[in-house]
Amino acid sequence: MLPFAIISITTALVFYTIGVWSEKIQGQLKKWHFIMFCLGLIFDTLGTTLMSELAESGFQLNFHGITGLLAIILMFVHALWAAIVLFKNNEKAKENFHKFSIIVWIIWLIPFISGAALGMAR
């Protein structure tokens, strides 16, 4: 199960990074960016679930656990907000959305990096 968890988390990184940075470079939120955010969220949730099942103690109230939970919540809020912005079709909001995207992406990297570091330390 570990290889599937690693592949899922890494796939989340790829989708989420492509979505966030493509949106920034293109200067406007588009539907395909939203799809990339959602795929990142799906694969991150899948990978996190698999990793939790591998860890005999499950969710732990430590740095990695707290930042990981925060990251998934923020990714969900990010995708939801992107859907709302796209639905309302507000041009100004679509142009400024990348500011929130980059913040969420940076926060998401914290548990990604700490999880990789913890995994390599074992």
C-alpha positions as semicolon CSV with decimal commas, in nm:
position;residue;x (nm);y (nm);z (nm)
1;M;0,000;0,000;0,000
2;L;0,295;0,236;0,061
3;P;0,381;0,270;-0,309
4;F;0,019;0,367;-0,388
5;A;0,021;0,624;-0,108
6;I;0,348;0,776;-0,233
7;I;0,224;0,782;-0,593
8;S;-0,104;0,944;-0,483
9;I;0,064;1,218;-0,281
10;T;0,315;1,284;-0,559
11;T;0,034;1,296;-0,816
12;A;-0,142;1,550;-0,594
13;L;0,174;1,761;-0,597
14;V;0,190;1,748;-0,977
15;F;-0,177;1,835;-1,036
16;Y;-0,190;2,105;-0,770
17;T;0,137;2,266;-0,881
18;I;0,031;2,269;-1,246
19;G;-0,305;2,422;-1,155
20;V;-0,167;2,691;-0,925
21;W;0,129;2,801;-1,137
22;S;-0,057;2,781;-1,469
23;E;-0,323;3,006;-1,322
24;K;-0,053;3,251;-1,205
25;I;0,127;3,249;-1,542
26;Q;-0,196;3,280;-1,745
27;G;-0,315;3,562;-1,521
28;Q;-0,670;3,439;-1,483
29;L;-0,855;3,151;-1,320
30;K;-0,994;2,911;-1,580
31;K;-1,210;2,600;-1,558
32;W;-0,919;2,367;-1,625
33;H;-0,730;2,519;-1,329
34;F;-1,028;2,432;-1,110
35;I;-1,014;2,075;-1,243
36;M;-0,644;2,055;-1,153
37;F;-0,717;2,186;-0,802
38;C;-0,985;1,919;-0,759
39;L;-0,758;1,642;-0,887
40;G;-0,487;1,760;-0,648
41;L;-0,736;1,750;-0,361
42;I;-0,863;1,404;-0,458
43;F;-0,515;1,252;-0,485
44;D;-0,396;1,425;-0,168
45;T;-0,697;1,293;0,024
46;L;-0,642;0,943;-0,119
47;G;-0,270;0,948;-0,037
48;T;-0,332;1,085;0,312
49;T;-0,596;0,819;0,377
50;L;-0,359;0,544;0,263
51;M;-0,076;0,684;0,475
52;S;-0,308;0,700;0,778
53;E;-0,400;0,336;0,730
54;L;-0,032;0,245;0,713
55;A;0,042;0,432;1,035
56;E;-0,082;0,208;1,313
57;S;-0,159;0,507;1,535
58;G;-0,369;0,688;1,268
59;F;-0,400;1,066;1,289
60;Q;-0,158;1,223;1,533
61;L;-0,182;1,565;1,688
62;N;0,171;1,671;1,589
63;F;0,322;1,921;1,345
64;H;0,276;1,698;1,041
65;G;-0,076;1,591;1,137
66;I;-0,198;1,943;1,209
67;T;-0,043;2,099;0,897
68;G;-0,168;1,810;0,686
69;L;-0,524;1,851;0,810
70;L;-0,502;2,228;0,760
71;A;-0,372;2,175;0,406
72;I;-0,659;1,945;0,306
73;I;-0,915;2,185;0,453
74;L;-0,754;2,477;0,269
75;M;-0,742;2,279;-0,055
76;F;-1,115;2,209;-0,020
77;V;-1,192;2,576;0,053
78;H;-0,966;2,675;-0,238
79;A;-1,150;2,448;-0,483
80;L;-1,489;2,560;-0,352
81;W;-1,396;2,927;-0,382
82;A;-1,262;2,867;-0,735
83;A;-1,595;2,710;-0,831
84;I;-1,783;3,011;-0,691
85;V;-1,558;3,260;-0,872
86;L;-1,598;3,072;-1,199
87;F;-1,975;3,043;-1,153
88;K;-2,012;3,416;-1,083
89;N;-1,778;3,490;-1,375
90;N;-1,631;3,798;-1,206
91;E;-1,332;3,901;-1,418
92;K;-1,156;4,091;-1,138
93;A;-1,194;3,796;-0,900
94;K;-1,062;3,556;-1,167
95;E;-0,758;3,780;-1,220
96;N;-0,678;3,806;-0,847
97;F;-0,752;3,446;-0,750
98;H;-0,387;3,338;-0,794
99;K;-0,291;3,527;-0,477
100;F;-0,497;3,287;-0,265
101;S;-0,386;2,989;-0,476
102;I;-0,017;3,049;-0,411
103;I;-0,071;3,089;-0,036
104;V;-0,264;2,760;-0,019
105;W;0,000;2,587;-0,232
106;I;0,282;2,705;-0,004
107;I;0,090;2,590;0,305
108;W;0,024;2,256;0,132
109;L;0,397;2,211;0,072
110;I;0,469;2,217;0,446
111;P;0,310;1,877;0,527
112;F;0,425;1,739;0,191
113;I;0,788;1,817;0,276
114;S;0,759;1,719;0,642
115;G;0,594;1,389;0,542
116;A;0,871;1,314;0,294
117;A;1,134;1,401;0,556
118;L;0,966;1,181;0,816
119;G;0,942;0,896;0,567
120;M;1,309;0,920;0,475
121;A;1,411;0,937;0,842
122;R;1,257;0,596;0,908
